[in-house]
């Protein structure tokens, strides 16, 4: 056990030390504010504060972890080895910056509580983040810092036993639109056809008619291929379905239809099922409870995973609602149209409620990218970008997650581009 001495052990201190030391590095930590207990401890130990007690391993703190609430900070980002850092400290510290305050700032999504510009859907923009502005969005810097801290601990305490870890891959499939044309009902089909006609999409009209008259297969119904492909690998997969109303009427489907329920049951027999929380239920707890109960009734399984429709996150209310209905895992920590790590980590972390200053049981699962972040499939650098992100996760033994859509695997999309990406990039570990 690594013993941490601080003048006052706050919720923020215990939260971030446990995340870095236990969740990322795999070692247990203890805390004390009693000097005699710290001196008497014969195992690995360090002090965290403004001044060292003596000749112990000392890491200087800034004020963030001793405060409550949130206020804007004047943050200066500097180069450190091959990475970036902020919250610089004095030379007496064993590290040149307060990695615990910096990590807490990023994981708590501190900047998303502060005044910021939102997009048309009400989402926090990647361009507003410190990671984007300072050029480290595509690096899981919290994990990189943790491994540098690990190197320091190994030098100072050679007998510390760190468990061996390896990278995990968690494939995510957003099936908020399971069918393009099938089982839409007459009103949605007519509305969709009128829209296609107004946009001169004659191929879509012919394709729709082919599906309606069962001459062709629905292009978005790729679940059989997905199940057969994903069942051949060891990595974890979660498929998310929408129960509430879609944002776009034409794209929606009646979740009470028998064919939709059969689809969910079939997929649930092979893969974990999650809920895409509709935009309307994000601010309506009663409606959210109904959606949870409906998907549990269909799959006959407890719902443990969810993602918000269109990746809208309004902190802290959305996450508090998930805690209220006892959802264990959120998969919304991603920028839909930008690749990179929104919380600058590739290790799942517990949601810290800055308003109440408490550690919650909700596990936030960071995602590296969605396929929507790649507009031009012809760009040969796309595979390089995806491979680079995967390798950055591999170097720190984190979890690599990427969101696909079932419609990505339509065989007509650029000669099955995303099918090849899934099989070659994610499944060939």
N, C-alpha and C positions, 0 to 999 in steps of 0.2 A: 504493500500500500504506500502511495505517495502522500505525505502529510503536508497540508497547505496552512501556513500561518498568515493571518491577516488581522489587522486591528479590529475589524468588524466583519463578520461573515454574513454577507447579504444574499438575498435570493439570486441576484444576478451573478454573484461570484460562484455560488454552488452550481448554478445552471451551466455556465460556460466552462468551468473547469471539468465538470462531469462529461460535457459533450466532447471536449477536446481529448481529455485523458482516457475516459472510459469508452465512449462511443466510437471515437476515431482510432485511438491507440490501444485500447483494450486493457488498461490498467485501472485499478481501483484507487480512489482518492478519499482522504479524510480531511477534516477542517478543524482548526482550533484558533482561539484568540488568546489562549493562555500560554505565556512565554515559557513557564516551567515545563509544561507538557510538551512543547515544541523541542526544547533543549533535551529532554529526557528520551525523546523518540530516537531509536537507534537505526531506523530504516531510512529510505530516501525521503528527503524533505526539502521544502523551499519556502521562502518568505515572499509575500506579495504585498507591497505597500509603498510608502514614500521613501523610507530609508531602510537600509539593512540593519539587522540586529547585531550581526558580527561578521563572521567569515562564511556564512552559509550561502547556498545558491539563492541569489536574490533577483527578483524580477520587479522592476518599478511599475507602479500602477498610475493610471491617470484617474480622472474623477468619475468617469462614466458609470462604473460598476458600484459606486457608493451612493449614487443619486437615485432619485425616483422620478417618474414621469419622463417627459421628453422635451428637449429644447434643441434648437439648431446649434451645431458645432462648426467652428471654422477648421475644416480638415485639410491638412497638407499631405499629399501623397508623395512618397519618395521611392526611389529604386533601392532594392535590397537583394543582393546576389542576383538571381535571375528572375526575381518576382518584384512585387510592389508592397509597400507597407504604409501605415499611417498611425497616428497617435505616438509620435516619437517620444523617447524618454532619455534620461541622462546616462552618462558613461558608467555609472556604478551598476547599472542593470546588466544582466547576462545576455539580454537581447536588446537591440537598439530601439524597439518599440513595444508597446503594450499589446501583445497578440490577443490577450483575452478581451480587452475592451474593443479592439478592432473587430474581432470575431463576433462578439455580442452585437455590435452595431449592425453587422451584415446579416446575421441569423435572425435577429429580432425584427428585421425589416424596418429599422428605426426611421429610415428615410421615407418610407411609405406612410408614416404617421404625420410627417411634416408637410406643409403646404407644397403642392406640386401640380404640374400640368397633367391632365388626363386626356386620353384619346376619346373618340366619339362614343365608344362603348363603356366609358367610365373606368378604363384600366390605367394602371401606373405604367408610364412609358419607359422603355429601356433607356432612352436618351436622357431621362431624368436621373438615372442611377449613377452613383459614384464609380461603379465598375465599368460602365460604358464610357463615361467621361475621361477616366484615367487609363483606359485600355487594358483592363484585366477581366472583362466580362467572360471571355472564353477560357478562363483558368479557375479551377476550384481553389482559390487562394487560402481559404480557411483550412483546408486539408493540407495544402502545401506548407503553410505555417506550422500546422500541428506536427508534420514530419520533421521539420527543422527543430522544433521543440524536442521531439523524440531524440534527435541526434545529440542535442545538448544534454538530455537526461542520461543517455548511454555513456557519454564521456564522463559525466559527473558521478554517476552511479552505475558502474559496469555490471553489477549483479542484478539489475532490474530485468525481469523476464517479460518480454513483450510477446504476446501471442502472434502466431503467423496468420496473416490474412491474405485474401485474394479478391480481385475485382468480381463483383456481381453484376449481372445484366438483368434488367427488368424491362421487358417489352410491353408497351402500352398501346392499346388500340381504341381509338375514340370512334364508337359506332353510333354517334348521335343521329346519323341518317342511314339506317341499315339498308334501305331500298331507294333506288332512284325513281322507279315508276310503279313497282309492284305493291299491291295492297294499300294504295293511297286513298281509295274511295273516289266516287265520281266527282265530287266538288273539287278536291285537290288536283285530280287528273285533268279536268277541264281548265282549271286555273293555270296549271303548269303548261298546258298545251297553248293556251292563249299567250302566255308570257314568252314561250319559245317562238311562237309565230310573230309576235311583235319585235323580237330580236333577230328574226330571220334565221333561226336555228333549225333548219329543215332536217338535218341529220338526227337531231334530238327528237323531233316529232316522229320520224320513222322508227327510231329506236324505241320510243315510248309505246307506239302502237304495236310493235313486235312483241314487247314484253306483256302488254295488256292482253293480247290475243295468244299468249303462250307460244309464240313462234321463236322468241329469243329469251335468253336468260337475263335477269336483271343485272346490269353491270356492277352495281354496288354490293350484290349478294355474293361476297367472296369468302364467306365464313367456312365453307367446306375446305377450300384451299388453305386458309389460315390454320384451321384445326389440324389438318394433316401435316402442315409444315412445322408448326410450333410443337407438336407432339414428338418431334424427332430430336428436340434439344433439351438440355438440362436447365436452361435459364427460365426464370419466372415470367409469366404473362398475365396481364389483367385486361379484360375487354369491358369497356364502359358503354352502357346503354342509357338512352334518354327515355324517361317515363312521362315527364310533363310536356307541355307544349313547346314546340320548336320556335326559335326566334322568327324564322321565315315560314309562313303558312304552307307554301307549296312543298317545302322540304319535310314537313311534319308527317307523323303517322299516328294512327289511333293505337295506343299501347294496349288497349283492351281487346284488340283483334286476336283471334285464336292463333293465326299464323305467326304473329309477333311473339306471343307467349311461348309457342313451340320453339321458335328460334332461340329465345333466351334460355329455355330449358336445355336445349341441345348443346349450346355453347357452354353452359354451366356444368355439363357433364364432363367437360374436358379442360376447361380453363376457369380461372377465378373471374367472377363478375363484379363490376363496379357500377355505380350510378353517376350519370351525367346530370348534375343538378340544374334544373331549368332556371332561366334568368328570373322568372317570376317568383320562384320559391326561394331565391337567394335572400330576399327581404321579407319572406313570409314563413315563419316557423311552422305554422299549422300545415301549410301546403307542403313544406319540406318533409314533415313527418308522414304525410300521406304518400308521397313519392317513395319514401323508404319502405313503408309498409307494403306498398304495391309490388315493388321489386322483390322483396323478401317472400311475399306470397307466391309470386310466379316461380322463383328459383328454389323455394323451400330452404333457403340458406340465410344466415345472418349477414347483413350488409356491413362490410368493414372498410370498403374503399369508395371514394368519390372524387370527382373532379367537377369544377364549376363550368357551366356552359360558356364558351368563348373565353375561358380562362380569366373571368372577371373576379377580382378579389377586393373586397372592401374591408380593410382591417379596422378593428378586430371582430366586427359583428358577424361576418360570414363564418369565421372559424369558431366563434362562440356557439353559433347555431349547430355546427357539426358536433361539438362537444355535448350539447344538450341532447341530441338524438343518438349519441354514443357511436358515432362513426370514428373509427380508429386511425384511418390513413387518408390524408388529402394528397391529391396529385394535380395541383393547380400552380405549383411554384415553377413557372416557366413563362417566358415571353413567346407569344404565339408566332410572331414574325421576326424574331431575332434569335440566332443561336447563341448559346452561352448559359451561364449559371446565374439565375436571378438572385439567389441568396449566396452566391460565391462559394458554394459547397457541393460536394457530390455524396455526402453522407446524410441519410435521413435524420431529422432533428425535431425535438419537441417544440411546439408552439409556445412562445413566451408572451404572455399578455402584458403589454407595457402599461395599460391602464390600471390593472389590478395588481401588477407586480407579482404574478404567480406563474409557475411552470405548469402547463396543462398536460393532459394525457394524449392530446392530438399529435400524431406523428406527421410531420410535413416531409414529403418525398420530393427532393429536387429533381428536375428534369432538364436534360441538356438542350433539347430542341424538339420542335415539331416539324413535320414535313411541310407545313405551311410556311416555314422560314426559308424555303428554297423555291423561289419563284421561277427560276430558269433551269430546267432539268438538263439542258444541253451543256451548261457550264461544267467543264471537266474538273474544276477545282472543288466541286461539291463533295466528292468522295474523299478528297484530301482533308477538307474541313471536318467532315464527320469522323474520319480516322484519327485526326489530331485531337479532337475532343475525347474520343474513346481512349486514346493513349494517355491523355492527361489524367483521366480517371484511373486507368490501370496503374500509373506510377504511384498513386496514393491508396490503392486498394479500395476504392470507393464503389458506388453503385452507378452504373451507366444506364440511364433511362432515356428513351426517345418515344415520342408520340406519333404513331401512324394513324391513318383513318382507313376504315374498311374499303372506302371508295378509291384509295390509293392503289389498290391491287387489281383494279379493272385492267384486264389484259390489253386494252386498247391504249392505255396511257404510256406513250413513248416506249413501246415494246417492253412493257412490264418493268419499267425502271425501278419502282419501289419494291417489287418482288425480289429483284436481284439484290437491292440494298439490304433488305431484311435477311435474306439467306446468307449473303457474303459478309456483311459488316457485323450483324448482331449474333447470328447463330453459329458462325465459325469463331468460337472464342479462342 
